[in-house]
């Protein structure tokens, strides 16, 4: 078995931990609170991505790893230069090269799994989870309380929806916009636009048929019993 997937997954997690160390030092313009919330989101997605690379071997894990690398690059550009950011950037670049290179070609499945939930339900889950790091990114100076509440709510509802709970779907449809409103009015206008757009996309995906079928019980999707007629009974006896 090739060691490349394990090395690349380790680089993805290591780079997120390195960005956590960098953001914990509150580099300008990030405060300690906003930096740690952003770092927590990056670590969360890195762990999910490592599990996806090693267990499900799905194409989404490869794309997510590249998105994480791009996010690390944005943090490097937006924050002050430090030794910690240089180390984190080096690990991020190594993970991006490993993910984009040929080392995963024989490992990643070429076609999506037939039993997978589909892109729209996965968009609901990842979009809800993404509200956590976004809450730290849009309020770099001072983490607003409602932004933290929105990020935590996104993680909770993503868990409920991923566990195929119907309440998770309806909470995303109706409850997430209600929590997003105070977060949008208490932060800077640029952050409000970004947060509103992200929540809008998640809610729109949650109202699709594919998102509903992902949590609908199997028995509700099975066809009902066929009601026979007199002619059918006669033909069966024949």
Long-range contacts (C-beta under 8 A, 24 or more apart in sequence): 2-103, 2-106, 2-107, 4-98, 4-103, 4-104, 4-107, 5-53, 5-54, 5-57, 5-103, 5-104, 5-107, 6-54, 7-98, 8-53, 8-65, 8-95, 8-98, 8-99, 8-103, 8-104, 9-49, 9-50, 9-53, 9-54, 10-50, 11-91, 11-94, 11-95, 11-98, 12-46, 12-49, 12-50, 12-53, 12-65, 12-68, 12-95, 12-99, 13-43, 13-46, 13-47, 13-50, 14-91, 14-95, 15-46, 15-68, 15-69, 15-72, 15-88, 15-91, 15-92, 15-94, 15-95, 16-42, 16-43, 16-45, 16-46, 16-68, 16-72, 17-43, 17-46, 18-84, 18-87, 18-88, 18-91, 18-92, 19-72, 19-75, 19-88, 19-92, 21-84, 21-88, 22-75, 22-79, 22-82, 22-84, 22-85, 22-88, 23-75, 23-79, 25-82, 25-84, 27-79, 27-80, 27-82, 27-85, 28-79, 28-80, 29-78, 29-79, 29-140, 29-141, 30-78, 30-79, 30-136, 30-140, 31-140, 31-141, 31-142, 31-143, 33-136, 33-142, 33-143, 33-148, 34-135, 34-136, 34-137, 34-139, 34-140, 34-141, 34-142, 34-143, 35-136, 35-140, 36-136, 37-132, 37-133, 37-135, 37-136, 37-143, 37-148, 37-151, 38-75, 38-133, 38-136, 38-137, 39-136, 40-132, 40-133, 40-136, 41-129, 41-130, 41-132, 41-133, 41-134, 41-135, 41-136, 41-151, 42-68, 42-71, 42-72, 42-133, 44-129, 44-132, 44-133, 44-155, 45-129, 45-130, 45-133, 48-129, 53-104, 53-107, 53-108, 56-113, 57-107, 57-108, 57-109, 58-108, 58-109, 58-112, 58-113, 58-116, 59-108, 59-109, 59-110, 59-112, 60-122, 61-108, 62-99, 62-104, 62-108, 64-126, 65-95, 65-96, 65-99, 66-96, 66-99, 66-100, 68-92, 68-95, 69-93, 69-95, 69-96, 69-99, 71-133, 78-140, 117-214, 118-210, 118-214, 120-205, 120-208, 120-210, 120-211, 121-161, 121-205, 121-210, 121-211, 121-214, 123-201, 123-202, 123-205, 124-158, 124-161, 124-172, 124-202, 124-205, 124-206, 124-211, 125-158, 125-161, 125-162, 126-158, 127-198, 127-201, 127-202, 127-205, 128-154, 128-155, 128-157, 128-158, 128-161, 128-172, 128-176, 128-202, 129-154, 129-155, 129-158, 130-154, 130-198, 131-155, 131-195, 131-198, 131-199, 131-202, 134-194, 134-195, 134-198, 135-183, 135-195, 137-194, 138-187, 138-188, 138-190, 138-191, 138-192, 138-194, 138-195, 139-187, 139-188, 139-191, 144-183, 144-186, 144-187, 145-186, 146-179, 146-182, 146-183, 146-186, 146-187, 147-183, 147-186, 147-187, 147-191, 147-195, 149-179, 149-183, 150-179, 150-180, 150-183, 150-195, 150-199, 153-179, 154-202, 161-206, 161-214, 161-215, 164-214, 164-215, 165-215, 166-215, 166-216, 168-215, 169-206, 169-211, 169-212, 169-215, 172-202, 172-203, 172-206, 173-203, 173-206, 173-207, 176-202, 176-203, 177-203
